[in-house]
Amino acid sequence: LEEPLYQFTTSSSEFDKDYSKFQGDDDEDANARSQFGTKSYWDAMYEGMGDFDADEYSWYYGFEVVKPYLLDYTANDGAVVSNKKQDKSTISILIPGCGNDPMLIDLYNAGYHRLTAFDYSEGAIERQKSLLEYLPSGSNYVDIVELSVEDARALPKEWEQSFDVIIEKGALDAIYLSGDGNFEQSVEEFARCLKSGGVCMSFSGVVPEEVRRDGFDGKKWKWLRDGSEDLKAGCFVLRKI
């Protein structure tokens, strides 16, 4: 993979110098390993007070990097999803931690029309609504994309076995940085929401290898692609068994 657009950090860096200012009233923020693991940080960013563009930002990689992997492991290799080739417009995709990434628009324009996205920051969902106004003329995002404010550790019960594909870019990194056990809980929820044989594509550069291996264990997941050797942020592709 090419150099990512931005790399999260777990160390005391220039972005962590003012970490304390992001430790708001949320008690869980006190357990975070980095400012990137605090809800206060992300809420502030989507209000225009963060380190990145509050209107639109592609985390790690743009859709031009994601698309070939999506095609390889879904439309062009139906065995990964359902033992037969599948029309792109019928593939149900979940985007955790959607933030202000324009990937939903890219997915729609590429022919994927069953899209669900969530974030735990209300500000992120508001940003997504603004971005989706740029869908092609005549398109109504309410009819195309389901947006909601959710906690990745406790997703809606009705989402159980609902999705063919999960695409996350940096969401699990931020969740890992939010404190012990949160990564594992979220991966359990991803597994619950994926259909049998469904695929999780994770673009990640922070989660330690042993934590990732334990979370995506061989009893529930088959590793299709190990991105450990990719530059900084890897592409990990896993199939729910």
C-alpha positions in Angstrom: 0.0 0.0 0.0 1.0 3.6 -0.6 1.9 6.1 2.2 -1.3 6.8 4.1 -2.7 10.3 4.2 -2.4 10.5 8.0 -1.2 8.2 10.8 -2.7 8.0 14.2 -0.2 7.9 17.1 -0.1 6.2 20.5 3.0 8.2 21.6 3.4 11.5 23.2 3.7 13.6 20.0 3.0 17.1 18.9 -0.7 16.1 18.5 -0.8 14.8 22.1 0.8 17.8 23.8 -2.5 19.3 24.6 -4.2 16.0 25.3 -5.7 17.2 28.6 -7.9 19.8 26.9 -9.8 17.0 25.2 -10.6 15.2 28.4 -14.1 16.5 28.9 -16.9 15.4 31.0 -17.0 11.9 29.5 -15.6 9.6 32.2 -14.5 7.1 29.6 -12.1 9.7 28.1 -10.0 9.3 31.2 -9.1 5.7 30.1 -7.9 6.7 26.7 -4.3 6.0 25.5 -4.2 9.1 23.3 -6.3 12.1 22.4 -7.5 10.2 19.4 -9.3 7.8 21.7 -11.4 10.5 23.4 -14.9 11.4 22.3 -14.2 15.0 23.3 -11.4 15.2 20.7 -13.7 14.0 17.9 -16.6 16.2 19.0 -14.3 19.2 19.0 -12.9 18.3 15.6 -16.3 18.1 13.9 -17.1 21.5 15.4 -14.1 22.9 13.6 -11.7 23.0 16.6 -9.5 20.0 15.7 -6.3 19.3 13.8 -8.1 18.3 10.5 -10.6 19.7 8.1 -13.9 19.6 9.8 -15.9 19.5 6.6 -14.3 16.6 4.8 -11.3 14.3 5.4 -10.4 10.9 4.0 -8.9 8.8 6.8 -5.7 6.9 5.9 -6.6 6.3 2.2 -9.1 7.6 -0.3 -11.6 5.5 -2.2 -9.1 4.9 -5.0 -7.1 2.7 -2.7 -10.1 1.0 -1.1 -11.9 0.2 -4.3 -9.6 -2.5 -5.7 -9.8 -4.4 -2.5 -13.5 -4.1 -2.3 -13.8 -5.4 -5.9 -11.4 -8.3 -5.2 -13.2 -9.5 -2.2 -16.8 -8.9 -3.2 -18.1 -8.3 -6.7 -15.2 -10.0 -8.5 -14.9 -12.9 -6.1 -18.5 -13.8 -5.0 -17.2 -16.8 -3.2 -16.0 -14.5 -0.4 -19.5 -13.3 0.1 -22.1 -15.8 -1.1 -20.6 -18.5 -3.4 -21.8 -16.6 -6.5 -21.2 -13.3 -8.1 -23.2 -10.6 -6.5 -24.7 -7.4 -8.0 -22.9 -4.4 -6.4 -26.2 -2.6 -5.8 -27.4 -5.5 -3.6 -24.3 -5.7 -1.4 -25.1 -4.3 2.1 -22.2 -2.3 3.5 -21.6 -0.9 7.0 -19.2 1.9 7.6 -18.3 2.2 11.3 -16.9 5.5 12.5 -17.8 7.3 9.3 -16.6 10.7 10.5 -16.5 13.2 7.7 -15.0 10.8 5.2 -16.6 11.2 1.7 -16.4 7.4 1.1 -20.2 7.1 1.2 -20.5 9.3 -1.9 -17.7 7.3 -3.6 -19.5 4.0 -2.8 -22.8 5.3 -4.2 -21.1 6.6 -7.4 -19.4 3.2 -7.8 -22.8 1.4 -7.7 -23.1 0.4 -4.1 -26.6 1.5 -3.0 -27.3 -0.4 0.3 -25.2 1.7 2.7 -25.3 2.1 6.5 -22.9 4.3 8.5 -22.6 5.3 12.1 -20.4 7.4 14.4 -20.5 8.0 18.1 -20.1 11.7 17.5 -23.3 13.6 16.6 -21.1 16.2 14.9 -19.8 13.5 12.5 -23.3 12.5 11.4 -24.2 16.1 10.8 -21.1 16.4 8.6 -22.1 13.3 6.7 -25.6 14.7 6.0 -23.9 17.8 4.5 -21.6 15.8 2.4 -24.4 13.6 1.1 -26.1 16.7 -0.4 -23.5 16.3 -3.1 -24.9 13.0 -4.3 -26.0 13.1 -8.0 -29.0 15.3 -8.8 -32.3 13.6 -8.0 -30.7 11.3 -5.3 -32.1 11.5 -1.8 -29.6 10.3 0.7 -32.4 9.3 3.2 -33.5 6.7 0.7 -29.9 5.5 0.1 -27.9 5.8 3.3 -28.9 5.0 6.8 -27.0 7.3 9.2 -27.1 7.0 13.0 -25.3 7.8 16.2 -24.1 4.5 17.7 -21.5 3.0 20.0 -19.5 0.4 18.2 -19.4 -1.7 21.4 -23.2 -2.1 21.4 -24.8 -1.8 18.0 -28.5 -2.1 17.3 -29.9 -5.6 17.9 -31.8 -5.4 14.6 -28.4 -5.2 12.7 -27.6 -8.8 13.6 -26.4 -10.7 10.4 -27.5 -7.8 8.2 -24.3 -6.8 6.3 -22.2 -8.4 3.6 -19.3 -6.1 4.1 -17.9 -3.8 6.8 -15.3 -1.2 5.8 -13.5 0.6 8.5 -10.7 3.1 8.1 -9.1 4.0 11.4 -12.3 3.4 13.5 -10.8 0.4 15.2 -7.6 2.3 15.8 -9.5 5.1 17.6 -11.5 2.5 19.5 -8.4 0.7 20.6 -6.9 4.0 21.8 -10.1 4.7 23.8 -9.2 2.1 26.4 -8.8 -1.5 27.3 -11.4 -4.0 26.0 -13.1 -1.6 23.6 -11.5 -3.0 20.5 -12.5 -6.6 21.5 -16.1 -5.6 22.2 -16.4 -3.8 18.9 -15.0 -6.7 16.9 -17.5 -8.9 18.6 -20.3 -6.6 17.5 -18.9 -6.5 13.9 -19.1 -10.3 13.8 -22.6 -10.2 15.1 -23.7 -7.8 12.5 -22.0 -9.5 9.5 -23.7 -12.2 7.6 -22.1 -15.6 7.6 -19.3 -15.4 5.0 -19.4 -11.6 5.2 -16.2 -9.6 4.9 -14.6 -7.1 7.2 -12.0 -4.7 5.6 -10.0 -2.9 8.2 -7.5 -0.1 7.3 -5.5 0.2 10.4 -2.1 1.3 11.6 -2.3 1.4 15.4 -3.8 -1.8 16.8 -0.9 -4.1 18.0 -0.6 -7.3 16.0 -1.3 -9.5 19.1 -4.4 -7.6 20.0 -5.7 -7.8 16.4 -5.0 -11.5 16.2 -6.8 -12.1 19.5 -9.8 -10.0 18.5 -10.1 -11.5 15.0 -9.5 -15.0 16.2 -9.5 -18.1 14.0 -12.6 -19.5 15.5 -14.8 -16.7 14.1 -12.7 -15.2 11.4 -10.7 -16.4 8.4 -7.8 -14.1 7.5 -7.9 -13.3 3.8 -5.3 -10.6 3.8 -2.8 -9.7 6.4 -1.7 -6.0 6.1 1.0 -6.2 8.7 3.7 -5.6 6.0 2.0 -2.7 4.4 3.4 0.8 4.9 2.3 2.2 8.2 -1.5 1.6 7.7 -2.3 -1.8 6.5 -5.3 -3.4 4.7 -6.6 -6.3 6.7 -9.4 -8.4 5.1 -11.2 -11.0 7.2 -14.2 -13.3 6.5 -16.7 -14.2 9.2 -16.8 -18.0 9.4 
